[in-house]
Amino acid sequence: MTRIYRSEGFDTIEKDGDWRRIASLDFDQLFRSDDPEAWLSDATRAAEPTAPLDVAATALLPPIGNQEVWASGVTYFRSREARMEEAESAGGDVFYDKVYDAERPELFMKATAARARGHRAAVGIRSDSSWDVPEPELTLAINAAGKIFGYTIGNDMSSRSIEGENPLYLPQAKVYTGSCAIGPALVVTPPLAKTTDITVEIERAGEQVFSGTTDLGQIKRSLEELADYLFRCNEFANGALLMTGTGVVPGSDFTLAADDVVRVSIDQLGTLENHVEVV
């Protein structure tokens, strides 16, 4: 298992307790490689030894080069319930029910590299939205050939009020300044176990106001299936990152507020922390 952390001016690689620093790791070459693990091993050997990084206390860039970030919807039963609830008044609840059971998954563009935020950076809630939530998601690193070779943590920030008005408003509910956070590291590792826990905690004024946990075994579709559909009739010269949906959604009585702190944790991948601002 190898972890890559991105910082201004340099990147840090950790493997089995061995920490190394490199001026700038070429993420695009990593994602274009037919064998990303071997490519990364070569890059690691060329890097200089360094002291361990205090990840919890360090602001980091998102672990991304020029990759697009895409997302999957309604892949967990809890997400299906939440989407039907928010869209019921607009008559759109039936669409989410159909997507959950359909052969074809829901996939949508989430962010360009420039729009992604890293660990301990600000994520946004829209000033024209009244109901906003984080969505903790396992995020796949997929090379240019469509092969899953690693993982990171994603926070798919969402306006439930805007999406609930009409499902056609999905891009506005999902794509805006600060709507996507990934990190703290890109982790190159064999496939994660179905028992892998995904947890979200929200803190307000120093107190926990929401927490929830699911596990990878609750996802309806396989990760390979989601990656396959993303690459159907599509090309990603520099590979892509794909959020795989959420199984933890706060209830309709909860909405994010400015200065809330969101922490998303996934077994073996660490904890992604962001604070909330109004955009």
Buried (B, 14 or more C-beta within 10 A) or exposed (E): EBBBBBBEEBBBBBBEEEBBBBEEBBBBBBBBBEEBBEBBBEBBEEBEEBEEBEBEEBEBBBBBBEBBBBBBBBBBBBBBBBBBBBBEEBEBBEBBBEBBEEEEBBBEEBBBBEBBBBBBBBBBBBEEBEBBBBBBBBBBBBBBBBBBBBBBBBBBBBBBBBBBBBBEBBEBBBBBEBBBBBBBBBBBBEEBEEEBBBBBBBBBEEEEBBEBEBBBEBBBBEBEBBBEBBBEEEEBEBBBBBBBBBBBBBEEEBBBBEEBBBBBBBBEBBBBBBBBBBB
